[in-house]
Amino acid sequence: MNLSEEEKQLLVGLANKDNQIIELIYKENYSMITNLVINNNGSSDDAADIFQEGMIVLFEKSKQPGFELHCQLKTYLYSVCRRLWLKKLQQQKKGGVKIEDIEQVISVEEDIELHERNQVNFTIMENAMSKIGEPCKSLLEAYYIHKKPMHQIADEFSYTNADNAKTQKYKCLVRLKKLFFAQYKNG
């Protein structure tokens, strides 16, 4: 497998302690590692620790002359963090669970595929939200992101009552779904 120029630049930048490269690697991979740890009996603090340890391993490897990745950087980092997390789980269980047993539960390829699919869908949804227009965008954000109750949304958006606000939310949601699926099919 040939690594893209971008992947090679990431490794070189990491080896040279380039803060922008380190931030980029962090932004592109942190949520994936957090999902791995949290979905396998860990906390967000555990995820932060495991990610940091994984970054240290990757950093040390990137400084070694002749080190080459034979997969994408995110796959390598995921595998390292996965191993570190499995080792920590095994230590917590005091030998009660073998790594091989846990590996059957956590599939690297499936987790990465799922994460990538979710990222693509998230991007499509952001795009659809930007195209939906007002007041739909604000109304949906108020309900789904800010978790505001319908009576409060009715007041803020000057609807006569919560039922009217709910009807408008439904219409906006239908429009959002149409935009999302139109982009999804074309993507």
N, C-alpha and C positions, 0 to 999 in steps of 0.2 A: 504494500500500500504506500503510495507516495503522499507525503504530508504536504498540505498546502503551504504556500509561502507565509500566509498569515500565522499558521501554527508554528512554523519555524521561528518567525519573528517574536511570537509570544515566548517561546523557550529562551531565545537570546535575550529578550528584554527582562525576563525573570532572572536569568543568570546575572544580568548586569544591574539588578535591583532597581529597574525602571518602575517608578511608582505608578505611572499611568497604565503600564502593562499589568502590574499586580492588581490594580483596581479593576481593570477589565476582566481579568481571570476571576476575580472575586465576584463581580456583578453577574457574569455569565454562568457561574457554577454554584454559588452559595445556596440558592434556593433548592437546587437538585439534591445537594448533600443534606440540607435541612429536612427535606421530605424523606430521604432515606432513613435518617436517624429517628425522626419523630414517628414515622410509620412502623418502626421496629423497636418500640419500647424505650425511646429516648426522649430527652427534653430539648428545648431550643439551646440551652447552655451546653448540653452534650454535643449538639450539632456544631456549635461554634468551636468547641474544643477539637472535635474530630476534623473539622474543616481546616483549622489552623495547623494541626499535626500533618494533615495531608499536603497542605501548601509547603510546609517545611520539607517534607520528603521530596516533593516535586522540585523545590528550589535546590536542594542538595544534589539531586540527580541532574538538573539542568547545568550545574557547574562542572560536572564530570566530563572530561574530554571524551569524545566518541559516543556520548549518550544519544540514542535515537529513539524516538517514539515510533511504535509500529501500529498505533491507533490514534484516534483523535485525542487531543489534550484532555478534553472533558471526560472521555472514557477512561483514560489513565488515572486522572484525579479521582473519579468515581470509584474505580477499582481499589485504589490505595485507601480511600476513606472507608469504603465498604469493609476491607480487610481490618482496618484499625477498629471499626465499630464492632465487627464480629469478635475480634480479640477482646475488646472491652466487655462485651456481653458475656463472653465465656468466663472472663475473670470474675464478673459479678455473680455468675451462677456457681462459681467455685468448682468448675469441672462438671457441673450437672448436665450441660448441653454441649454436644460436640459441634465444632464449626461446620462440619459436613451436614449436620441436621439443619442448622440455620440457613446454610447456603441453598437448601431446597426451597426455603420460604422466600428468600431474597434473590431474584433473578436480575442480574446486572442489565442484560439486554432489554428485558421487558420494562424495567424501571426507566432506563434512558429513553426508550421509545415513547413511553407514556409521557415522560416529562417533555420531550420534544413536541409531541402532538399537542399537549396542553399549552406550550409556549406559542405554537402556531395559532391555535384557537384563540388564545388570549390576545394575540396581535390582531387577528381578524375582528375580534369583538371590540377592541379599542378603536379600530378603524371604523367599524359600524357605528359606534357611539359618537365618533366625531362627525359623522355624516347625518345623524338623525335629526339634528336641529333642536331648537328650543320651542316650547318648554319641555319637550320630551326628555332631553338629555338631563336637565336639572331634576325633573320629576323622578326619573329612574334612579339617578344617583342618590336623591334624598331617601328613596325607599330601600334600595338594595345595598347601597354603600354606607349611608349614614344611619340606616335602620330607624328612620323616623316613622311614627305611627300615622295612619291615614288621616286622622282628624287634624294633626299638625300640618301635614302636607296640604290638606284642603284650605287651611287658614293661610299658609304661606303663598299658595298659588291662586288664592281668591276663588276657590270653588265653593258652591253653595253648601255642600256637605261632604262627608267622607265617602259616601257611595259614588258621588260624581267624580271625586278624585280617583277612586278605585277604577271606575270605568275608563277614565282618561289614561291611567297607568296601563290598563289592559291594552288599549289602542296603541299606546306608545311601544309596548312590549311586542305587539304583533308587527309593527313597523320595524323594530330593531331586529326581530327574527328574520324578516324578509331581507333586510340589508345584510345580515350576517350570512345567511345561507346563499345569497346571490354571490357574495365574495368567496364563500367556502367552496362552492362548486367551480368557480373560476380559478381558484388557487390551487 
